[in-house]
Amino acid sequence: MEPAIALDANAIRMDGVLDVPTARRLAAQLAIAPAGSLVRIDLTHVRELHDFGLAVLAQALSARGIRVSFRGLGQHQLRLLRYLGLDAVAA
């Protein structure tokens, strides 16, 4: 079963698994967001979060200049995002 990605105005809710293919799908959907925009990503219902998938997502967000606020990440994932140069805010 493919992970669900729900898009609302400036918020994205996900469930299932955030792996590389899912991160690429999400990055493709974020390509329409204007540079400098703020996107809120809710990962509260993600049951499995792969570090490399998060890295792929971080790279796409940085490349587009999108500011991001995450919900549902632990300290490990927030630290990983900082290491990757993404100034993510935990909501």
WOZICOR-V917963 format. One record per pair of residues at least 6 apart in sequence whose ideal C-beta (glycine too) atoms are under 8 Angstrom apart, sorted by the first residue. I is the first residue (numbers start at 1). J is the second residue. Records with the same first field share a line. If there is no record, write none. Layout:
BEGIN
I = J ; J
END
This chain:
BEGIN
1 = 16
2 = 16 ; 22
3 = 14 ; 15 ; 16 ; 17 ; 18 ; 22 ; 46
4 = 13 ; 14 ; 15 ; 16
5 = 12 ; 13 ; 14 ; 22 ; 25 ; 26 ; 29
6 = 12 ; 13 ; 14
7 = 29
10 = 37 ; 38 ; 39 ; 40
11 = 39 ; 40 ; 41 ; 42
12 = 26 ; 29 ; 30 ; 39 ; 40 ; 41 ; 42
13 = 42 ; 44 ; 45
14 = 22 ; 26 ; 41 ; 42 ; 43 ; 45 ; 46
15 = 45 ; 46 ; 47
16 = 22 ; 45 ; 46 ; 47 ; 48
17 = 46 ; 47 ; 48 ; 49 ; 50
18 = 43 ; 46 ; 48 ; 49 ; 50 ; 53 ; 54 ; 57
19 = 48 ; 50 ; 52 ; 53
20 = 50 ; 52 ; 53 ; 56
22 = 53
23 = 53 ; 54 ; 56 ; 57 ; 60
24 = 56 ; 60
26 = 57 ; 60
27 = 56 ; 57 ; 60 ; 61
30 = 39 ; 60 ; 61 ; 64 ; 66
31 = 60 ; 64
33 = 39 ; 64 ; 66
35 = 64 ; 65 ; 66
36 = 65 ; 66 ; 67
37 = 66 ; 67
38 = 66 ; 67 ; 68 ; 69
39 = 61 ; 66 ; 67 ; 68 ; 69
40 = 68 ; 69 ; 70 ; 71 ; 91
41 = 68 ; 69 ; 70 ; 71
42 = 70 ; 71 ; 72 ; 91
43 = 49 ; 70 ; 71 ; 72 ; 73
44 = 71 ; 72
45 = 72
46 = 72
49 = 73 ; 77
51 = 77 ; 80
54 = 77 ; 80 ; 81
55 = 80 ; 84
58 = 80 ; 81 ; 84 ; 85 ; 86 ; 88
59 = 84
61 = 68 ; 86
62 = 84 ; 85 ; 86
67 = 87
68 = 86 ; 88 ; 89
69 = 88 ; 89 ; 90 ; 91
70 = 77 ; 78 ; 81 ; 88 ; 89 ; 90 ; 91
71 = 90 ; 91
73 = 81 ; 88 ; 90
78 = 88 ; 90
81 = 88
82 = 88
END
